[in-house]
């Protein structure tokens, strides 16, 4: 894979020999950034995935849940952007704002990256899965809407019975209101405009209950949204793209799902955009 130096906004980003292209999405803060992984030119298929690593909204597991998936997607001709989103520290709007900036930027520059603007998906692991699902259920216009969603052992709900407590406390802070719980419980926010979704989870996950994925799948089915659920009997939490307990790896089926556009549904236009109220409205 070629390694890139980036000149953006007239500034050269310093890099090591093995650095990827890094795109700053803010003039005023170090984060968020997008790290670009591009397939070989003769292998491009026009699809793109934004990857949100997990880490309980307290850190980001960039290597196992960011760079490794990106390289795997590149092997299949899919361009990948690893999103280093800002950690919320109780400021719940921060990660979603960063995801919105990321997809808007990529869609606006899709021609430069040889990407089909109608084939831009988002993938998230654990708390990063919550962020991906939040973008997919809370977008405000067509430019912010992912074409598809991929969720690996995702935190979906903020409800007491389902949530991952650390992720919820890092996202929502100390003052956890019923309004915020409802707003960020993505199983409650699905509509017929939610993008098609691929979900993987292990039944024996002791960190993020598999019911997060089951509830989200059920909500998607109730709204006739294309969904594919891949369940492992074993694997626990945080296995990334390689479940060491299994012989069949979910990422291979997921890549086929992306390339064959099994996620495809009615394309959203700007006039169909849903304007969502905030958690305190």
C-alpha positions as CSV (number, residue, x, y, z in Angstrom):
1,X,0.0,0.0,0.0
2,X,1.3,3.4,-0.9
3,X,2.0,5.8,2.0
4,X,0.9,9.4,1.7
5,X,2.0,12.8,2.9
6,X,-0.8,15.3,3.1
7,X,-0.9,18.9,2.2
8,X,-4.2,20.2,3.4
9,X,-5.4,23.8,4.0
10,X,-1.9,24.8,2.8
11,X,-0.2,23.0,5.7
12,X,2.1,20.0,5.4
13,X,1.4,17.4,8.1
14,X,4.6,15.9,9.3
15,X,4.8,12.1,9.2
16,X,7.0,9.1,9.7
17,X,7.9,6.7,7.0
18,X,4.8,4.6,7.5
19,X,2.3,7.4,8.1
20,X,-1.0,7.5,6.4
21,X,-2.7,10.6,5.1
22,X,-4.3,12.4,8.0
23,X,-7.1,14.9,7.5
24,X,-7.8,17.4,10.2
25,X,-11.5,18.2,10.5
26,X,-11.1,21.3,12.7
27,X,-9.0,24.4,12.6
28,X,-9.2,25.0,16.3
29,X,-8.6,21.6,17.9
30,X,-6.2,18.7,17.3
31,X,-9.2,16.3,16.9
32,X,-11.2,15.1,15.1
33,X,-9.1,13.7,12.3
34,X,-9.5,11.1,9.5
35,X,-6.7,8.7,8.7
36,X,-7.0,7.6,5.1
37,X,-6.4,4.1,3.9
38,X,-6.6,3.8,0.1
39,X,-6.6,0.6,-2.0
40,X,-4.4,0.2,-5.0
41,X,-5.8,2.3,-7.8
42,X,-6.5,-0.8,-10.0
43,X,-8.4,-2.4,-7.1
44,X,-10.8,0.5,-6.2
45,X,-14.5,-0.4,-6.3
46,X,-16.0,3.0,-5.3
47,X,-17.2,1.9,-1.8
48,X,-16.0,3.6,1.4
49,X,-16.2,3.0,5.1
50,X,-15.7,5.4,8.0
51,X,-14.4,3.4,10.9
52,X,-15.1,4.4,14.6
53,X,-12.9,2.4,17.0
54,X,-14.3,1.5,20.4
55,X,-13.0,2.3,23.9
56,X,-16.0,3.1,26.2
57,X,-15.9,6.7,24.9
58,X,-12.8,7.0,27.2
59,X,-10.1,6.0,24.7
60,X,-9.9,4.7,21.1
61,X,-8.6,1.2,20.2
62,X,-7.2,2.5,16.9
63,X,-5.0,-0.4,15.9
64,X,-7.3,-3.4,16.5
65,X,-10.6,-1.6,15.8
66,X,-9.4,1.0,13.3
67,X,-6.2,0.3,11.3
68,X,-6.6,-3.5,11.1
69,X,-10.2,-3.3,9.7
70,X,-9.1,-0.5,7.3
71,X,-6.3,-2.7,5.8
72,X,-8.7,-5.6,5.5
73,X,-11.2,-3.4,3.6
74,X,-8.4,-2.1,1.4
75,X,-7.6,-5.7,0.4
76,X,-11.2,-5.8,-1.0
77,X,-10.9,-2.5,-2.9
78,X,-12.8,-0.5,-0.3
79,X,-11.4,2.9,0.8
80,X,-11.4,3.4,4.6
81,X,-11.2,6.4,6.8
82,X,-10.4,5.8,10.5
83,X,-12.1,8.5,12.6
84,X,-10.3,9.8,15.6
85,X,-13.3,11.4,17.2
86,X,-13.0,13.6,20.3
87,X,-13.8,11.8,23.6
88,X,-16.9,13.4,25.2
89,X,-16.1,13.6,28.9
90,X,-19.8,14.1,29.4
91,X,-20.3,16.4,26.5
92,X,-22.7,14.1,24.6
93,X,-22.9,16.1,21.4
94,X,-19.1,15.9,20.7
95,X,-18.7,12.5,19.1
96,X,-21.8,12.8,16.9
97,X,-20.7,16.2,15.7
98,X,-17.3,14.7,14.7
99,X,-19.0,11.8,12.8
100,X,-21.2,14.3,11.0
101,X,-18.1,16.4,10.0
102,X,-16.4,13.2,8.8
103,X,-19.1,12.0,6.5
104,X,-19.9,15.4,5.2
105,X,-16.2,16.0,4.3
106,X,-15.8,12.6,2.6
107,X,-19.0,13.1,0.6
108,X,-17.9,16.6,-0.5
109,X,-14.5,15.2,-1.6
110,X,-15.7,11.9,-3.0
111,X,-14.5,12.6,-6.5
112,X,-10.9,13.2,-5.3
113,X,-10.9,9.9,-3.5
114,X,-12.6,8.0,-6.4
115,X,-15.6,7.2,-4.1
116,X,-19.2,6.8,-5.0
117,X,-21.1,9.3,-2.8
118,X,-23.9,6.8,-2.5
119,X,-21.6,4.1,-1.2
120,X,-20.3,5.7,2.0
121,X,-20.9,3.6,5.1
122,X,-19.9,3.7,8.7
123,X,-18.5,0.9,10.8
124,X,-18.2,1.0,14.6
125,X,-16.9,-1.3,17.4
126,X,-18.3,-1.3,20.9
127,X,-18.8,2.4,21.9
128,X,-17.7,3.3,18.4
129,X,-20.6,1.1,17.3
130,X,-22.9,3.4,19.4
131,X,-21.4,6.4,17.6
132,X,-22.0,4.7,14.2
133,X,-25.6,3.7,15.1
134,X,-26.2,7.2,16.4
135,X,-25.2,8.8,13.1
136,X,-27.4,6.3,11.3
137,X,-30.4,7.2,13.4
138,X,-29.8,10.9,14.1
139,X,-28.7,12.4,10.7
140,X,-30.2,15.7,9.9
141,X,-29.9,15.7,6.1
142,X,-28.9,13.5,3.2
143,X,-25.2,14.5,3.3
144,X,-25.0,13.2,6.9
145,X,-26.8,9.9,6.2
146,X,-24.5,6.8,5.8
147,X,-25.4,4.5,2.9
148,X,-25.0,1.6,5.3
149,X,-23.9,0.7,8.8
150,X,-21.7,-2.0,10.2
151,X,-21.8,-2.7,14.0
152,X,-19.4,-4.9,15.8
153,X,-20.4,-5.9,19.4
154,X,-22.1,-2.4,19.6
155,X,-23.3,-0.4,22.6
156,X,-26.8,0.4,21.3
157,X,-28.9,1.4,24.4
158,X,-28.5,3.8,27.2
159,X,-31.3,2.1,29.2
160,X,-30.4,0.7,32.7
161,X,-31.1,-2.9,31.7
162,X,-29.0,-2.9,28.5
163,X,-26.3,-0.2,28.5
164,X,-22.6,-0.5,29.1
165,X,-22.2,1.7,32.2
166,X,-18.8,3.2,31.5
167,X,-19.8,4.2,27.9
168,X,-22.9,5.8,29.2
169,X,-21.2,7.7,32.0
170,X,-18.4,8.9,29.7
171,X,-20.9,10.1,27.0
172,X,-23.7,11.5,29.2
173,X,-21.8,12.7,32.2
174,X,-23.0,12.7,35.8
175,X,-26.4,14.3,35.0
176,X,-28.1,11.4,33.2
177,X,-31.6,12.5,32.3
178,X,-34.5,10.4,31.0
179,X,-34.4,12.6,27.9
180,X,-30.8,11.8,27.1
181,X,-31.3,8.1,27.8
182,X,-34.1,8.0,25.3
183,X,-32.3,10.2,22.7
184,X,-29.2,8.0,22.7
185,X,-30.9,4.7,23.0
186,X,-30.6,4.0,19.3
187,X,-33.0,1.0,19.3
188,X,-35.7,3.6,20.1
189,X,-34.6,6.0,17.2
190,X,-34.9,3.7,14.2
191,X,-37.1,4.8,11.3
192,X,-37.7,3.6,7.8
193,X,-34.9,5.9,6.7
194,X,-32.3,4.2,8.9
195,X,-29.6,2.7,6.6
196,X,-29.3,-1.0,6.1
197,X,-27.1,-2.6,8.8
198,X,-24.7,-5.5,9.3
199,X,-24.3,-6.5,13.0
200,X,-21.9,-9.0,14.6
201,X,-21.9,-9.9,18.3
202,X,-20.9,-12.9,20.5
203,X,-23.6,-14.4,22.7
204,X,-21.1,-14.8,25.6
205,X,-20.1,-11.1,25.6
206,X,-19.9,-10.1,29.2
207,X,-19.1,-6.5,28.7
208,X,-21.8,-5.3,26.2
209,X,-24.9,-7.5,26.3
210,X,-25.8,-9.2,23.1
211,X,-29.3,-7.9,23.6
212,X,-28.1,-4.5,22.4
213,X,-27.7,-6.0,18.9
214,X,-30.9,-8.1,19.2
215,X,-33.0,-5.0,20.1
216,X,-31.5,-3.0,17.3
217,X,-32.1,-5.8,14.8
218,X,-35.7,-6.1,15.9
219,X,-36.2,-2.3,15.5
220,X,-34.8,-2.4,12.0
221,X,-37.0,-5.3,11.0
222,X,-40.0,-3.5,12.4
223,X,-39.2,-0.6,10.0
224,X,-38.4,-2.9,7.0
225,X,-34.8,-1.8,7.0
226,X,-32.4,-4.4,5.5
227,X,-30.4,-6.1,8.3
228,X,-28.0,-9.0,8.6
229,X,-27.1,-10.4,12.0
230,X,-24.0,-12.6,12.5
231,X,-23.8,-14.2,15.9
232,X,-20.9,-16.1,17.5
233,X,-21.5,-18.6,20.3
234,X,-18.2,-17.6,21.8
235,X,-15.7,-14.8,21.4
236,X,-16.5,-12.4,24.3
237,X,-15.9,-8.7,23.7
238,X,-13.3,-6.9,21.6
239,X,-12.3,-9.5,19.1
240,X,-12.0,-7.0,16.3
241,X,-12.1,-8.5,12.8
242,X,-10.7,-11.9,14.0
243,X,-12.6,-14.1,16.5
244,X,-9.9,-16.5,17.7
245,X,-12.6,-19.0,18.8
246,X,-14.1,-19.3,15.3
247,X,-13.1,-20.7,11.9
248,X,-15.5,-18.4,10.0
249,X,-14.7,-14.7,10.3
250,X,-17.5,-12.2,10.2
251,X,-15.5,-9.6,8.3
252,X,-15.5,-11.7,5.1
253,X,-19.3,-12.0,5.0
254,X,-19.5,-8.3,5.9
255,X,-17.3,-7.3,2.9
256,X,-19.5,-9.4,0.6
257,X,-22.5,-7.7,2.0
258,X,-21.0,-4.3,1.3
259,X,-19.8,-5.1,-2.2
260,X,-23.0,-6.8,-3.2
261,X,-25.0,-3.8,-1.8
262,X,-27.3,-6.0,0.3
263,X,-27.8,-2.9,2.4
264,X,-29.3,-1.0,-0.5
265,X,-32.7,0.6,0.1
266,X,-34.5,3.7,-1.2
267,X,-31.9,6.4,-1.5
268,X,-32.6,9.4,0.7
269,X,-32.8,12.8,-0.9
270,X,-32.4,16.2,0.8
271,X,-36.2,16.7,0.8
272,X,-36.6,13.5,2.9
273,X,-34.2,14.6,5.6
274,X,-35.4,14.2,9.2
275,X,-34.6,17.1,11.5
276,X,-34.3,15.6,15.0
277,X,-34.7,17.5,18.2
278,X,-32.0,17.4,20.9
279,X,-32.2,15.3,24.0
280,X,-33.4,18.2,26.1
281,X,-36.3,19.3,23.8
